[in-house]
């Protein structure tokens, strides 16, 4: 009987706590597919940021007596991402798709840090001269 009451308490606590963490529906927010990639007149790919008016979401807090402006969630992030892409063709046909990080690599780095056996960075020098003379 004690096992049943313990199990009942654990299940009740779990079910009651799930209501404390609301789940937000993220399906309405844009992803990186909102960035358009086109070819310029020179044949190179160009990343074009999304039109922010298409991303506009009405405010959940807007009322008749207190109107609030809508928000274009993700517009600034996607605009900055489109401006920073080094090779926009990678958005169309990635040459090296990201397959994730191996847990062993991350774990060994943490272990080396804890044991104070950190591997120093390679010392590199530049072979080209740029800048003002």
Buried (B, 14 or more C-beta within 10 A) or exposed (E): EEEEEEEEEEEEEEEEEEEEEEEEEEEEEBEBEBBBBEEEEEEEBBBEBBEEEEBEEEEEEEEEEEEEEEEBBBBEEBBEBBEEBEEBBBBEEEEEEEEEEEEEEEEEEEEEEEEEEEEEEEEEEEEEEEEEE
